Amino acid sequence: MDWINEQRLLCQRYGSIYTESPEYMKIGISLNVKDGIYPIHGLRHPIERDTTGWYIWAGEYSEDPEFFVSLHVIHLNEWCPEVAKFLGLSPGWRFLSAPNYEDVWEDLSLLDI
């Protein structure tokens, strides 16, 4: 998992400060990400305890309390390796990814939680 160079380049391209998502920390991810559903959405809240602040889901968002499960970053390669390049974006950033489409933007409202 040598994603760091790719993450740094993506941060540089979009103007985000690189903020590591260590392999031992956790993300919130929807189970349907493993199903190849698009688009894939991601947003990053502030880092807290053992979590990176990342929430990643596929398709439509759900308010269901069981929509997100906890996953260590190191296991993302088994679920959805194509989103690993976004994990260096700082808290307060979002992404949207689909085949042949990528959008990344800053959303400072994510910092107010």
C-alpha positions in Angstrom: 0.0 0.0 0.0 2.2 2.8 -1.2 -0.5 5.4 -1.6 1.3 8.3 0.0 2.9 9.7 -3.2 -0.4 9.5 -5.1 -2.2 11.1 -2.2 0.4 13.9 -2.0 0.1 14.6 -5.7 -3.7 14.7 -5.5 -3.5 17.2 -2.6 -1.1 19.4 -4.5 -3.4 19.4 -7.6 -6.5 20.5 -5.5 -4.7 22.7 -3.0 -5.3 20.7 0.1 -2.7 20.2 2.8 -1.6 16.6 3.0 -3.0 14.9 6.2 -2.1 11.3 6.6 -4.7 8.6 7.2 -2.5 6.0 9.0 -3.2 2.3 8.2 -4.0 1.5 11.8 -6.7 4.2 12.1 -10.4 3.7 11.1 -12.8 5.1 8.5 -16.5 4.9 8.3 -17.6 3.1 5.2 -20.9 1.8 3.8 -21.1 -1.9 3.0 -22.3 -1.2 -0.6 -18.8 0.3 -1.5 -17.7 -3.4 -2.0 -20.5 -3.9 -4.5 -19.0 -1.6 -7.2 -21.8 1.0 -7.0 -21.1 4.5 -8.2 -20.7 7.3 -7.6 -18.5 7.0 -4.5 -18.7 9.8 -2.1 -16.2 10.7 0.6 -16.0 13.5 3.3 -13.5 14.1 6.0 -14.4 15.5 9.5 -11.7 16.3 12.0 -9.5 13.4 13.2 -10.7 12.1 16.6 -9.1 9.4 18.7 -8.5 6.3 16.5 -10.5 7.6 13.5 -9.3 9.5 10.4 -12.5 11.5 10.1 -13.3 9.9 6.7 -16.8 8.7 5.8 -17.1 6.9 2.4 -20.2 5.6 0.8 -21.5 4.5 -2.6 -24.7 5.6 -4.3 -27.3 7.3 -2.2 -26.6 8.4 1.4 -28.7 6.9 4.2 -29.5 8.2 7.7 -29.7 4.6 8.9 -27.5 4.3 12.0 -26.0 1.1 10.6 -25.2 2.5 7.2 -21.6 3.0 8.1 -19.3 0.3 9.5 -15.9 0.9 10.9 -12.9 -0.3 8.8 -9.2 0.1 9.4 -7.5 2.0 6.5 -5.2 -1.0 5.8 -8.3 -3.0 4.7 -9.5 -0.4 2.2 -7.4 -2.1 -0.5 -9.8 -5.1 -0.2 -12.9 -3.0 -0.4 -12.3 -0.2 -2.8 -8.6 0.6 -3.6 -9.5 3.4 -6.1 -10.5 5.7 -3.3 -7.2 5.4 -1.4 -5.7 8.3 -3.4 -8.2 10.7 -1.7 -7.3 9.7 1.9 -4.5 12.4 2.2 -7.0 15.2 1.8 -7.3 17.3 5.0 -10.3 17.4 7.2 -12.9 19.7 5.6 -12.6 18.2 2.1 -14.9 16.0 0.0 -14.6 13.9 -3.1 -16.9 12.3 -5.6 -15.6 9.5 -7.8 -17.0 7.5 -10.7 -15.5 5.8 -13.8 -13.9 8.6 -15.8 -15.0 11.3 -13.3 -13.4 12.9 -10.3 -14.3 15.9 -8.3 -12.6 17.2 -5.1 -13.6 20.3 -3.2 -13.2 22.0 0.2 -16.2 22.1 2.5 -15.3 23.9 5.7 -18.7 23.1 7.2 -17.3 19.6 7.8 -15.1 21.0 10.5 -18.1 22.1 12.6 -19.2 18.9 14.2 
